[in-house]
Amino acid sequence: MGALNSLPDEPQYVGLAEKTGFSFEQIGILHKRFKQLSNNGETLRREDFNTIPDLLCNPIRSEIIEAFFDRRNFRQTDAVGTVHEIGFGEFLLVMSHFRPPSIRLDDEQKEVIRTEKLRFLFNMHDTDNDGTITLEEYRHVVEELLSRSGALGKETAKGIADAAMLEVASISMGHMEPDEFYEGITFEHFNKLLKEFEVESRMNIRFMNMDTTTLCK
Amino acid sequence: MALSCQPLGSFPPRLSVCVLLIVFVAAASASHDAPQDGTHDPTNVTHKKGFPVLLFNYDHVRTPFEISLWILLALLMKLGFHVIPRVSQVVPESCLLIVVGLLVGGFIKAIGEKAPALDDTLFFLYLLPPIILDAGYFLPVRPFTENVGTILVFAVVGTLWNAFFMGGVMYGVCQLEGGQLASVDLLSCLLFGSIVSAVDPVAVLAVFEEIHINELLHILVFGESLLNDAVTVVLYHLFKEFSAVGTVTVLDGVLAVVCFFVVSLGGLLVGAIYGVLGAFTSRFTSHTRVIEPLFVFLYSYMAYLSAEVFHLSGIMSLIACGVTMRPYVEANVSHKSYTTIKYFLKMWSSVSETLIFIFLGVSTVAGPHAWNWTFVVVTVVLCLVSRVMGVIGLTYVINKFRIVKLTKKDQFIVAYGGLRGAIAYSLGFLLPDHPMKTLFLTAIITVVFFTVFVQGMTIRPLVELLAVKKKKETRRSINEEIHTQFLDHLLTGIEGVCGHYGHHHWKDKLNRFNKTYVKRWLIAGERSMEPQLISFYNKMEMRQAMMMVESGSSAKLPGLISMQNIQPKVESRGRTIPKISKGREEEIRRILRSNLQQTKQRLRSYSRHDLFADPFEDMNENLSEMRFRKQRVEMERRMSHYLTVPANRQETPPVRRVRFESDDQESSRESSGVRARNVGPYSSPADAISVLEESPPLRPNRRSDGGARRKTGEPPTQARRVSDPGPN
């Protein structure tokens, strides 16, 4: 198997495996993919993501690409801003957000994982790094989701985003005086909103132990 | 017969009616043996009898009368159970119905009549389809497709394991026991095993409906019960053929496997074809709304019957038809038809289920029985054992491939929820005259009773004890819908980045195919272009609007979070919040309330007698109108909300929003000054409000309100306004 031959960076892999929780085989496969995307370079840039054909018809592709370059997802505390290029370590760190939680975890660890995943989603929405999702940012999200539907998207997107914000405000604040202004969705409100959402079991993809990257470009 | 209890001392009227009916039926069927003299025969009289004033001709209406009587009995039973609250909380309804069936069967036998047995034609052609259609039409597709691998493994491999294990062990036991059982050969045992091994959808639905378990477990057990039909059909026919012949060859085995694929895939194909036909037909029904539900029912029933013609799996065909048809039909039919479909399906499936359980009880009393302790006890024990072993073994394998693993608790519920029911009994009934038929039937009935009574009754306390996750009660919110879609796209994108074509990739491809090609053909008009998020949002708006109409009170008024709380504030210096005196406030509020009440009455009378101007009739056409109506409600809400602003700001001239009789004099002078500032940060109602200002001074009559609320740009011929969906 190809994966076994190409493990030259064994010590580096150990460190990465500990940080991200992937197995060695998975890291090897992802490294291959990284090299494929970056044309055998050491770093990935935003333009490299444009070579992925499936991503082109995805309505939220810009957010996805941004998420890879967002420092908040690199598991460094209090890092903000974006970078222009990422190395394999950061690539793996971002990918580790999608690892399914192990069955042997207790409730506290599950809570940690859930918070992590929700944080990732939150960062995707909060594009200006101010810690809250404002109405404008939420509207942008909805517009992107409806962007493939053409003309009738704009007005309805506004309406939908407004209704959604109203709902968040009702859930989080309950009662507000008419003069009060709801600033935006903070992370706690986001957490409360998606309490029933079961993010920890839904936001996962299957990381193969077998090398299937040769099957698709 | 046991009926709902009434306070002691008053003779229950229902009881007396039922007794009378039963006596009537018994007497009537007894009179069937009397010489035929239904119609009067005036020319052939031996002695003058006089003109018959009252005649008795029961045979003419016998069949429909008895059918109606049975159904009525079943429904009265259902009513009765809910009068006794304590019993219905402990014992699941299915058990109670079987008990009632036993009593009725006993009663009929006692009066010497022959009780009707659960005829297999009746069961398979009339009683089973409504239940399956109801289940299939409302099948939650998302959890089903996410777990379809697991469900298939349980359904196919699990049922095969159950059948062979049970058949084999039963054969061994029979050989060991000797005596009466020695004549049972292997193939008969395997046939028996295949009948008893299948989990029954009717029983599962009946029990699981009441325990409100979480979605994953529900769909696992229920999906398994639906999909194992194909396996059961193939095994049953296979062993039935062979136990007549006596030997099995390898070729037969291979053919059986091929047959399995044909049966299941063929059933799905037939269902899908009828589903597409149904969806296509619904595209053209915009002018004949009343018959829309019938298309759904008839196409589905035809799918079932067509599959049965070729001995394909009727259940899978019905499920495929419902699942295929539903998204397109729901986009095409009117709201009323949607409600009709929903309620008719629920109604029919409820009646069917009740009848099935009652008949099960009656047939138990009626049928011939041959009791053999060893056989029956071993059967019951083996059912449990093989089920548990099967689930544990399969879960071990399945968990290697699942992202969300099944825990021990989940496995227990899946194993314990494997109930057997009426399908097993009917299949046993269908057996050709086999020497062991009565023995098998007795054993099957015992297993069914055991699973329904023991497992059905104990599963609820066990679920509580094990603290299994329950179904979440709240309806899906718009935020969850947004995030579901967002997550779908995100995961598809990440899979693309990772470079392997996974689950999400194919789902995305299917969705895109659906959108570009299929929807265009099967959905009428503009709805075909509507993305899912928008349809969800529209449905939600519709629901909210209807709720507002129906509640019709201003109870929720204070403290409601409205648009102004989330709109970014426009900086407007010097904006004075207009204020009104307490007295004026009261007067305005009183007038508003009485007007809104009147509107509500107007709305009611319109919707009852006047089909024409029904606001919710055609969602397709009235979408924009609905949206506007919602805006109007918002506006009204804001208006009344505005009026409750506490009186602690400086005095300003009274608000110039709505003109009432008393305000005519002082109003006109101040209006211009205050008007501009009244508009405030709200965008949409601004236009409406400015129209208010411009409307001429109104005469003090009722029509002023209609005029005051006139829509922007709308021709004033809309006198018959049925909107104003009530106060909030």
Contacts between the chains, C-beta under 8 A, distances in Angstrom:
chain1	res1	chain2	res2	distance
A	30	B	498	7.1
A	33	B	497	7.9
A	33	B	498	6.3
A	33	B	499	4.6
A	36	B	499	7.0
A	37	B	497	7.7
A	49	B	497	7.2
A	52	B	496	5.1
A	52	B	497	6.3
A	53	B	496	7.9
A	54	B	492	7.3
A	54	B	493	7.5
A	54	B	495	7.7
A	54	B	496	3.5
A	54	B	505	6.8
A	55	B	493	5.7
A	55	B	496	4.9
A	55	B	497	7.0
A	57	B	512	7.5
A	58	B	489	5.6
A	58	B	492	6.4
A	58	B	493	4.8
A	58	B	496	7.3
A	59	B	489	5.9
A	60	B	486	6.8
A	60	B	489	5.0
A	60	B	490	6.6
A	60	B	493	7.0
A	61	B	493	6.3
A	63	B	490	8.0
A	64	B	490	6.4
A	64	B	493	4.3
A	64	B	494	7.1
A	64	B	497	7.5
A	68	B	497	7.9
A	95	B	494	7.4
A	95	B	498	7.2
A	98	B	491	7.4
A	98	B	494	5.8
A	100	B	403	4.5
A	100	B	404	7.4
A	103	B	399	7.8
A	103	B	405	4.4
A	103	B	407	7.4
A	121	B	483	7.3
A	121	B	486	7.6
A	121	B	487	7.8
A	121	B	490	8.0
A	124	B	490	7.6
A	134	B	568	7.9
A	135	B	566	5.8
A	135	B	567	7.5
A	135	B	568	6.7
A	136	B	568	7.8
A	141	B	482	7.2
A	141	B	486	6.9
A	142	B	482	6.4
A	142	B	533	7.5
A	145	B	482	6.9
A	145	B	485	5.6
A	145	B	486	6.5
A	145	B	489	7.3
A	145	B	531	8.0
A	145	B	533	6.1
A	146	B	531	5.8
A	146	B	533	6.2
A	146	B	534	6.9
A	148	B	531	7.3
A	149	B	529	6.7
A	149	B	530	7.4
A	149	B	531	4.5
A	149	B	534	7.2
A	150	B	529	7.4
A	152	B	529	7.5
A	152	B	530	7.7
A	152	B	534	7.3
A	156	B	534	5.4
A	156	B	537	6.9
A	159	B	537	7.2
A	159	B	627	7.3
A	160	B	478	6.6
A	160	B	482	7.5
A	160	B	533	6.6
A	160	B	534	7.4
A	160	B	537	4.9
A	162	B	563	6.7
A	162	B	566	7.2
A	163	B	478	5.5
A	163	B	537	6.9
A	163	B	540	7.5
A	163	B	541	7.9
A	164	B	478	4.9
A	164	B	479	5.1
A	164	B	482	6.0
A	165	B	566	4.9
A	166	B	561	6.3
A	166	B	562	7.6
A	166	B	563	7.1
A	166	B	566	6.4
A	167	B	477	5.7
A	167	B	478	6.0
A	167	B	479	5.7
A	168	B	479	6.4
A	169	B	561	4.9
A	169	B	565	6.1
A	169	B	566	5.8
A	170	B	561	5.2
A	173	B	561	6.7
A	175	B	559	4.1
A	175	B	561	7.4
A	176	B	559	7.2
A	176	B	561	5.0
A	176	B	565	5.0
A	177	B	559	7.8
A	178	B	562	7.7
A	178	B	564	6.1
A	178	B	565	7.3
A	178	B	641	6.6
A	178	B	645	7.2
A	180	B	565	6.0
A	181	B	565	6.3
A	181	B	566	7.5
A	181	B	568	7.8
A	181	B	569	5.9
A	182	B	561	7.5
A	182	B	565	5.1
A	182	B	566	4.8
A	193	B	479	5.5
A	194	B	479	7.3
A	194	B	480	7.3
A	194	B	483	6.4
A	196	B	472	5.4
A	196	B	474	6.8
A	196	B	480	7.1
A	197	B	480	5.9
A	197	B	483	6.4
A	201	B	403	7.3
A	201	B	404	4.6
A	202	B	487	6.1
A	203	B	487	6.1
A	203	B	490	7.8
A	203	B	491	7.2
A	204	B	403	5.1
A	204	B	491	8.0
A	205	B	491	5.6
A	205	B	494	5.8
A	205	B	495	5.6
A	205	B	498	6.9
A	205	B	502	6.1
A	205	B	503	7.9
A	205	B	504	7.0
A	206	B	403	6.4
A	206	B	502	5.6
A	206	B	503	7.0
A	207	B	498	7.3
A	208	B	500	5.9
A	212	B	499	7.7
A	212	B	500	4.5
A	212	B	501	7.8
A	213	B	499	4.3
A	213	B	500	6.5
A	215	B	500	7.1
A	215	B	501	7.0
A	216	B	499	6.0
A	216	B	500	6.6
A	216	B	501	5.5
